[in-house]
Amino acid sequence: MTDRPPSPTVAPADGKLGVLCVGLGAVTTTLIAGVELAKRGDEVPVGALTQMGTIRLGKRTDDNVPRIQDFVPLASLDQIVWGAWDPFPDDAYTAASRAGVLDQGRHLEGIGDVLRAIRPMPAAFDGNYVKRLDGTNVMPSTSKRAMLDQIRADINRFKDENLCDRVVMIWCGSTEIYIEAGPTHQDLESFEAAIDAEDPTIAPSMLYAYAALQEGVPFANGAPNLAVDTPVLRKFADQQGVPISGKDFKTGQTLLKTVLAPMLKARMLGLSGWYSTNILGNRDGEVLDDPENFKTKEVSKLGVLEDILRPDLFPDLYGDVYHKVRINYYPPRGDNKEGWDNIDLFGWMGYPMQMKVDFLCRDSILAAPLALDLVLFMDLAQRAGMSGIQEWLSFYYKSPQTKPGLYPEHDLFIQQTKLKNTLRWMMGETPLTHVGQDYDDLE
């Protein structure tokens, strides 16, 4: 058994933490409003592990279970300063009102002054990657080099104007068209040449990610876009000493898959098919109504079952699974997404059974606390000197980034164990193994 690396020295969370969100739509405005209300004591940050979660230290008999925010040196909510880019010019109050996620009287009016003060910077936007959107608040040039330079300038201006000590960037924007990593994404020379050549394999999300890394800013990717998940930017993140994580917030249907599929595997129950369909009517649903953008999301959602069930190891149980995923744009539903699953499984001697799940959820209400956790944990990782892929944050993603050669871990509870054990390691505590023999001396 190899020894664990020594625990890092974590710098204190002093000063202001700038949070730059790519996208000022439903998710970002719900995140900002929830944090601002929590600051005032008007709402409880339900769903945020950093604010409400606990972590066990030592044995169960030690009864030592502090709040995570009391155990690791996280930035406080009061230290956060908000910034954003968006192709639409609406301030955060107007954008939140249009999104229709939050109750106007209960959750927007009381913080209207704060929300109105958050105005989006012009976005690095190219309609070829998101054809269903046509914003006017965009950078004057679609030259990739010009957009990259402007993003870097925006980061530095935001940091200076708001007197931020540190900055984290998080992608809360739309899903781009499907792009596979290729020759332009292998090394810095090829990547830079592709930017100057206006190569279509360099999407705006990659420019945001590259700009963040150049400026020493951690980057978290809440969409299934490649963004920072390319060989060149993975290597560059390590070279720059900057944390990266992604991709695609795990909120609704896939969250349930990463709970139910491990159950089937744990009990060695077979699976014949899994049909998943979604309806949603927000901007995300409108973008995903385009087949090219849907493919990016489909690839992200389809990989979950195979990685969890491992048909290569269990061909009799999972070697012939029919897995179908559909997303349908349905404007009347707004941000209230519905995910419906039909699961055909089989048990002892092959006898068939069925499970049906109908999750009537709220997309941005589930995504906002994930985004908050990621911002605070990515800042923590930066202060701990943890560069490159932060696989311990797989807990938050549909398609977790891993080091080359590793398959992603999708099981929600293994992901949770990895996350909490990483926090224990960071603070010099012993990771939990759940070996029952630790309690053999109890009567």
Secondary structure, 3 states (H helix, E strand, C coil): CCCCCCCCCCCCCCCEEEEEEECCCHHHHHHHHHHHHHHCCCCCCCCCHHHHCECCCCCHHHCCCCEHHHHCCCCCHHHEEEEEEECCCCCHHHHHHHHCCCCHHHHHHHHHHHHHCCCCEEECCCCCCCCCCCCCCECCCCCHHHHHHHHHHHHHHHHHHCCEEEEEEEECCCCCCCCCCCHHHCCHHHHHHHHHCCCCCCCHHHHHHHHHHHCCCCEEECCCCCCCCCHHHHHHHHHHCCEEEECCECCCHHHHHHHHHHHHHHCCCEEEEEEEEEEECCHHHHHHCCHHHHHHHHHHHHHHHHHHHCCCCCHHHHCCCEEEEEEEECHHHCCCCEEEEEEEEECHHHCEEEEEEEEECCHHHHHHHHHHHHHHHHHHHHHCCCCEECHHHHHHECCCCCCCCCCCCCCHHHHHHHHHHHHHHHCCCCCCCCCHHHHCCCC
